[in-house]
Amino acid sequence: MRALLQPAYGEADTLTVGDAPIPTPGKGQVLVQVAAASVNAADVFLMRGVPRMVRLGNGLRRPARRRLGMDLAGIVAEVGSGVTRWQVGDAVFGQGIATFAEYALAQESHLAGLPQGVAPEHAATLPVAGTTAMRAVEVAKVRSGQRVVVTGVAGGVGQFVAQLAALRGAEVIGVCSGRNVERVRSLGIGNVLDYETQDPLDTATPYDAVIDNAGGVRIRDWRRVVARGGSILPNSGVRGPDGGALMRVFKAQWHGLVASQRVRVFSGTVTTERLTELGHLLATERIRPLVDTMYPLDQAPEALAKVGTHHARGKVVVTIPPTRPVAT
C-alpha cells in the first residue's frame, strides 16, 4: 500500500510517500481502507519531535513508528479477533494509527458509523479536534447566557469549540486573524475579533470562560478579564508569552492554585459515543467543518507543511482514492 513515511524528525521535507506493508488487525482492532484523514497539530509536533516530550515513547533520536496520522474515515476492510461492533464493508470514522495511508488500524472503540450523507472528508475532521472541543466546553462548564472567548477560532479545535459553545446557548466571542473573520462568521459566530486590530483583553464586561487555542496571551492577563469563578483553559502547544507547552502546563497549574478562576489544562478522549454525537451534529448541520485545503495522499507532506505554518484556515485533509480491496 501507499503511505506517508517518516524516516527522521524534522520538517515536512523529511517526509516521503512510498510503499509500506498493509497492517494486520490484532485483538479488538479494525483495518480500515482510508478515504480521508485530517491533519492535527499533534501530527506536526510528532513530525518535528518538538516539544521534546512528544518523543517519549516514540524514539528519542528518531521516530520508532515512522508513520503519522490520527484521524480517518473510510470502509472496514478486515476485523481482528473479538471485534463485534463492526463488519467488513461498514463505513466508519474515528481515530486510528498511522492514518496517512491507504489502510490503517484503529481500535474498535475509537470508531463510529459514518452518518448517511456525510462526506468522509468532513467526518475525518472530527475525531481529535471535535472530541477535544467537546471536552473543552465540558471542563469550562459552558452554559446558556455565558460570555465565552475562543481564540484560534478558525483552527481545528477552535472552530468546533465555538460551535459547541453556541449550541449550549453561550455568547461566543471568537478571536482570529482578519482574513478569517468572515469565514468564522459563516459558522454562525456573530462576534468575531481580529486580533491584529482588536484586543480581546479590552472588554468592559468580564468573560465567563476563555478557551485559548492560540497561546498568544499570558494566563495572568486572562485572569484580569475573566469573572471570579470563571474558567481559563490554555490549549496550545505553540511557544508563546507563557513559554512552550510544558511551561504553560506548569503555569496553568500554579495559577489554578492561586487564581479566583478555574485554570485547567485538558485533553479529549475519542470514544464511539462521542464520535456518534459529533457525527449526528454534523449530519443535521448543527455543526460543520471549516476546511482549508484537501491534498491527495502523494501530497501529504505539503498538508503537514501547511498545518506547520499555524496559519491554516480550518482543517487540512488528506484524501486517498479507492484501491483494490485487501485480501482476506
Backbone torsions as a table, in degrees:
resi	resn	phi	psi	omega
1	MET	NA	161.8	175.5
2	ARG	-91.0	140.6	-176.8
3	ALA	-155.4	156.4	173.4
4	LEU	-79.6	127.8	-175.3
5	LEU	-115.4	140.5	-177.8
6	GLN	-122.7	93.6	-178.0
7	PRO	-75.6	-22.4	-176.7
8	ALA	-155.5	164.3	171.9
9	TYR	-73.7	145.8	178.9
10	GLY	159.0	-158.7	179.1
11	GLU	-86.4	-178.5	-173.5
12	ALA	-63.5	-21.6	-179.8
13	ASP	-72.7	-6.4	173.6
14	THR	-84.7	-12.7	-176.4
15	LEU	-86.7	149.3	174.8
16	THR	-136.5	161.4	173.2
17	VAL	-113.6	121.7	-176.6
18	GLY	-152.0	-165.7	-177.8
19	ASP	-86.1	144.0	177.5
20	ALA	-147.6	153.6	178.8
21	PRO	-69.6	144.6	174.2
22	ILE	-69.8	125.0	-178.2
23	PRO	-70.4	155.5	178.8
24	THR	-105.8	126.5	-178.6
25	PRO	-68.3	135.5	174.6
26	GLY	-93.0	-166.0	-179.1
27	LYS	-61.2	127.6	178.6
28	GLY	77.4	6.8	-178.6
29	GLN	-108.6	158.7	179.4
30	VAL	-127.0	138.0	172.0
31	LEU	-95.5	123.5	-176.8
32	VAL	-111.8	130.9	169.3
33	GLN	-80.8	111.3	-167.4
34	VAL	-80.4	131.7	173.8
35	ALA	-101.4	-33.3	-179.2
36	ALA	-155.6	147.4	177.2
37	ALA	-144.7	128.8	-178.9
38	SER	-97.4	158.3	-177.1
39	VAL	-95.5	134.2	175.7
40	ASN	-113.8	159.2	176.1
41	ALA	-55.9	-34.5	179.4
42	ALA	-61.3	-32.5	177.1
43	ASP	-64.1	-38.1	179.2
44	VAL	-68.9	-41.1	177.8
45	PHE	-60.8	-42.1	179.0
46	LEU	-68.8	-35.3	176.6
47	MET	-61.2	-45.9	-176.6
48	ARG	-82.9	-23.2	-172.4
49	GLY	70.9	24.4	-178.0
50	VAL	-135.2	132.6	-0.8
51	PRO	-63.8	154.6	-170.4
52	ARG	-57.7	-25.9	-177.3
53	MET	-65.1	-18.5	178.9
54	VAL	-71.3	-13.9	179.7
55	ARG	-79.2	-16.1	179.2
56	LEU	-62.0	122.6	-178.5
57	GLY	82.7	-3.0	-179.7
58	ASN	-126.0	10.0	-180.0
59	GLY	100.5	120.1	-176.5
60	LEU	-74.8	-37.0	-176.5
61	ARG	-99.1	-35.9	178.9
62	ARG	-147.0	152.7	-177.2
63	PRO	-64.8	131.7	179.8
64	ALA	-75.9	-39.9	-176.8
65	ARG	-78.4	-36.8	178.3
66	ARG	61.0	27.0	177.4
67	ARG	-143.2	151.8	-177.0
68	LEU	-129.1	164.4	175.6
69	GLY	117.2	136.3	-177.9
70	MET	-126.1	-45.5	-177.3
71	ASP	-84.6	148.4	175.5
72	LEU	-157.8	161.2	167.0
73	ALA	-146.0	140.9	-178.5
74	GLY	176.2	-152.1	-175.0
75	ILE	-121.0	135.6	177.1
76	VAL	-65.0	123.5	-179.2
77	ALA	-103.2	-26.7	-178.0
78	GLU	-163.1	148.6	177.6
79	VAL	-121.9	145.1	177.3
80	GLY	-85.8	177.7	-179.1
81	SER	-64.6	143.9	177.7
82	GLY	84.0	-5.9	-179.6
83	VAL	-80.5	123.3	-178.8
84	THR	-118.8	-18.2	-172.6
85	ARG	-82.7	-26.8	-172.8
86	TRP	-125.4	149.5	177.3
87	GLN	-127.7	158.2	177.2
88	VAL	-55.8	131.5	-179.5
89	GLY	100.0	-12.4	178.7
90	ASP	-68.4	138.0	173.1
91	ALA	-87.1	125.3	-173.8
92	VAL	-137.2	166.6	168.7
93	PHE	-146.9	158.6	-179.5
94	GLY	159.5	-154.7	-177.7
95	GLN	-104.5	129.5	-179.7
96	GLY	-127.5	-165.0	-178.5
97	ILE	-122.2	124.7	178.4
98	ALA	54.3	60.8	-169.1
99	THR	-86.0	-8.0	175.4
100	PHE	-82.3	72.1	-174.0
101	ALA	-164.6	165.6	178.6
102	GLU	-69.1	-29.3	177.4
103	TYR	-135.8	145.1	179.4
104	ALA	-149.7	152.4	177.6
105	LEU	-90.2	152.1	174.1
106	ALA	-149.5	147.7	172.3
107	GLN	-69.4	142.3	-179.7
108	GLU	-52.6	-39.1	-175.0
109	SER	-81.1	-1.0	179.0
110	HIS	-104.7	16.3	-178.7
111	LEU	-125.1	155.2	172.2
112	ALA	-138.6	160.5	178.3
113	GLY	-68.6	137.3	177.0
114	LEU	-72.9	118.7	-178.6
115	PRO	-62.1	145.5	178.6
116	GLN	-60.7	133.8	178.4
117	GLY	88.7	-7.1	179.1
118	VAL	-93.8	127.5	179.6
119	ALA	-70.5	140.1	177.1
120	PRO	-55.8	-35.8	-179.4
121	GLU	-62.8	-31.9	178.0
122	HIS	-81.6	-41.4	178.9
123	ALA	-62.4	-33.9	-177.6
124	ALA	-68.0	-13.3	177.8
125	THR	-79.6	-13.3	-167.2
126	LEU	-88.3	-39.2	-163.8
127	PRO	-52.6	-62.5	-177.3
128	VAL	-76.4	-51.4	-177.6
129	ALA	-64.9	-43.1	-177.8
130	GLY	-66.7	-44.8	-179.6
131	THR	-71.1	-31.4	174.1
132	THR	-64.5	-41.6	178.2
133	ALA	-64.0	-41.0	177.1
134	MET	-58.3	-44.5	-179.7
135	ARG	-65.5	-36.5	-179.8
136	ALA	-60.4	-48.3	-177.6
137	VAL	-69.2	-26.8	175.5
138	GLU	-70.8	-49.0	-178.4
139	VAL	-64.6	-37.8	178.5
140	ALA	-75.5	-8.8	-179.9
141	LYS	55.2	46.6	-178.4
142	VAL	-67.6	133.9	178.8
143	ARG	-145.1	172.6	-175.2
144	SER	-57.9	137.5	175.6
145	GLY	89.1	-10.3	-179.7
146	GLN	-78.0	155.7	172.3
147	ARG	-100.1	117.2	-173.5
148	VAL	-123.3	122.4	176.7
149	VAL	-92.7	132.6	176.2
150	VAL	-125.0	108.7	175.6
151	THR	-88.1	160.7	-174.2
152	GLY	60.8	35.9	-170.4
153	VAL	-69.9	-16.8	177.1
154	ALA	-91.2	-1.7	-177.5
155	GLY	-85.8	-174.4	-175.0
156	GLY	-61.6	-52.5	-179.4
157	VAL	-79.1	-43.3	-173.7
158	GLY	-57.3	-41.1	-178.6
159	GLN	-61.9	-37.5	-179.6
160	PHE	-78.7	-34.1	174.4
161	VAL	-58.4	-47.7	-177.4
162	ALA	-60.6	-44.3	-177.9
163	GLN	-69.0	-40.5	179.8
164	LEU	-69.0	-37.4	177.1
165	ALA	-65.6	-39.8	178.2
166	ALA	-64.6	-37.6	177.6
167	LEU	-63.3	-25.9	176.5
168	ARG	-82.6	-0.5	177.3
169	GLY	92.6	9.9	179.8
170	ALA	-78.8	154.8	168.5
171	GLU	-86.5	111.5	-174.8
172	VAL	-96.1	130.7	173.4
173	ILE	-111.7	106.2	-179.6
174	GLY	-88.0	146.8	178.9
175	VAL	-127.7	125.2	180.0
176	CYS	-158.4	-179.5	176.4
177	SER	-75.3	159.7	-176.5
178	GLY	-58.0	-33.9	-177.2
179	ARG	-69.2	-14.2	-178.0
180	ASN	-105.9	-3.3	-174.1
181	VAL	-57.0	-49.7	-176.4
182	GLU	-68.3	-34.6	177.2
183	ARG	-61.8	-41.9	179.6
184	VAL	-68.9	-38.9	177.7
185	ARG	-62.2	-29.1	179.3
186	SER	-66.0	-16.0	176.2
187	LEU	-83.6	-2.5	-177.9
188	GLY	95.4	10.3	177.3
189	ILE	-93.2	104.2	-171.9
190	GLY	-77.6	-33.6	-175.7
191	ASN	-101.0	98.0	-177.8
192	VAL	-124.4	126.0	-178.8
193	LEU	-100.7	136.7	172.2
194	ASP	-88.3	110.0	-174.2
195	TYR	-65.8	-14.5	179.0
196	GLU	-75.9	-22.9	-178.2
197	THR	-127.0	-13.2	-177.3
198	GLN	-129.0	131.5	-177.7
199	ASP	-96.4	116.2	179.4
200	PRO	-64.4	-15.3	177.1
201	LEU	-79.4	-12.6	-180.0
202	ASP	-89.9	85.0	-178.2
203	THR	-140.6	137.8	177.9
204	ALA	-85.0	-23.7	-178.7
205	THR	-110.1	124.7	-177.6
206	PRO	-61.5	151.2	173.9
207	TYR	-85.6	155.6	175.6
208	ASP	-93.6	-24.4	179.0
209	ALA	-157.2	146.5	172.9
210	VAL	-127.2	124.7	174.4
211	ILE	-114.7	101.8	-167.8
212	ASP	-98.2	97.8	180.0
213	ASN	-92.2	-0.2	-176.5
214	ALA	-106.9	-33.3	178.3
215	GLY	73.7	20.1	-177.8
216	GLY	-90.8	-1.5	-179.3
217	VAL	-125.6	137.2	178.3
218	ARG	-65.6	146.2	177.1
219	ILE	-58.4	-41.4	-177.9
220	ARG	-63.2	-29.5	177.7
221	ASP	-76.0	-36.3	174.2
222	TRP	-60.2	-35.6	-177.7
223	ARG	-59.9	-27.2	-178.6
224	ARG	-70.2	-22.4	-172.4
225	VAL	-119.9	6.8	177.1
226	VAL	-107.4	132.4	-175.7
227	ALA	-62.2	153.0	175.5
228	ARG	-57.1	130.8	-176.9
229	GLY	85.8	-4.8	177.5
230	GLY	-76.4	-174.4	-174.1
231	SER	-124.9	139.5	173.5
232	ILE	-126.2	117.5	-176.4
233	LEU	-120.0	99.1	174.3
234	PRO	-73.0	133.8	-176.3
235	ASN	-149.1	61.3	178.8
236	SER	-143.9	135.6	175.9
237	GLY	-95.6	3.4	-178.0
238	VAL	-88.1	139.3	178.6
239	ARG	-60.9	135.5	-180.0
240	GLY	-146.2	-162.4	-177.3
241	PRO	-64.8	-19.3	174.5
242	ASP	-92.7	8.0	-179.7
243	GLY	97.0	-161.8	179.6
244	GLY	-81.9	-173.0	-173.7
245	ALA	-59.9	-46.3	-177.0
246	LEU	-66.8	-42.6	178.7
247	MET	-62.9	-37.1	179.0
248	ARG	-64.7	-37.2	176.6
249	VAL	-62.7	-46.0	179.5
250	PHE	-61.3	-43.6	-179.0
251	LYS	-67.0	-37.5	177.5
252	ALA	-62.5	-41.1	179.1
253	GLN	-64.2	-41.2	179.6
254	TRP	-66.3	-47.7	178.9
255	HIS	-61.6	-33.9	178.4
256	GLY	-62.4	-25.6	179.7
257	LEU	-82.6	-29.6	-171.2
258	VAL	-113.3	-16.2	-174.3
259	ALA	-81.1	157.2	174.4
260	SER	-82.2	-7.1	176.1
261	GLN	-103.3	165.4	173.7
262	ARG	-86.8	114.6	178.1
263	VAL	-109.7	118.4	-172.3
264	ARG	-137.3	141.8	163.7
265	VAL	-98.7	155.9	-173.0
266	PHE	-154.1	168.6	172.4
267	SER	-148.8	156.8	178.9
268	GLY	-92.5	158.8	175.9
269	THR	-126.9	125.5	-179.0
270	VAL	-84.1	120.9	176.1
271	THR	-135.0	160.4	177.5
272	THR	-57.6	-40.5	-176.8
273	GLU	-64.7	-45.3	-180.0
274	ARG	-66.8	-42.4	178.5
275	LEU	-62.6	-40.1	179.7
276	THR	-62.2	-42.2	178.1
277	GLU	-63.4	-45.4	178.6
278	LEU	-63.5	-41.6	178.7
279	GLY	-60.9	-39.0	178.3
280	HIS	-65.7	-42.1	178.6
281	LEU	-62.8	-37.6	178.6
282	LEU	-69.3	-43.5	-178.3
283	ALA	-65.0	-32.0	-179.3
284	THR	-94.4	8.3	176.1
285	GLU	61.3	27.9	174.3
286	ARG	-83.9	-23.4	166.2
287	ILE	-131.9	158.0	173.4
288	ARG	-151.7	150.7	-176.9
289	PRO	-88.2	142.5	165.5
290	LEU	-87.3	120.7	-179.3
291	VAL	-112.0	125.6	178.8
292	ASP	-76.9	-61.8	-174.3
293	THR	-147.6	148.4	170.6
294	MET	-113.4	127.7	-179.9
295	TYR	-115.6	140.6	171.0
296	PRO	-69.6	161.5	-176.0
297	LEU	-53.4	-40.2	-178.7
298	ASP	-62.7	-17.8	177.7
299	GLN	-108.0	20.7	-179.9
300	ALA	-56.6	-38.3	175.9
301	PRO	-56.8	-36.6	177.6
302	GLU	-65.6	-34.7	177.6
303	ALA	-63.8	-43.3	177.5
304	LEU	-65.1	-39.6	178.8
305	ALA	-62.4	-39.8	180.0
306	LYS	-60.8	-48.0	179.4
307	VAL	-67.1	-31.5	179.7
308	GLY	-65.6	-17.8	176.1
309	THR	-74.7	-16.4	-175.6
310	HIS	63.4	21.3	178.7
311	HIS	-128.0	20.7	174.9
312	ALA	-65.4	141.1	-178.1
313	ARG	-95.1	69.6	-176.2
314	GLY	108.5	-160.7	-177.6
315	LYS	-79.9	146.7	173.7
316	VAL	-108.8	130.9	-171.7
317	VAL	-121.8	137.9	172.6
318	VAL	-103.1	126.8	-179.5
319	THR	-106.5	143.7	-177.9
320	ILE	-124.7	115.8	-179.6
321	PRO	-66.8	154.0	-179.9
322	PRO	-59.2	144.0	175.1
323	THR	-125.4	178.4	-178.6
324	ARG	-65.6	144.9	-179.9
325	PRO	-60.3	148.1	177.9
326	VAL	-70.2	143.0	178.7
327	ALA	-73.7	132.8	179.6
328	THR	-122.6	NA	NA
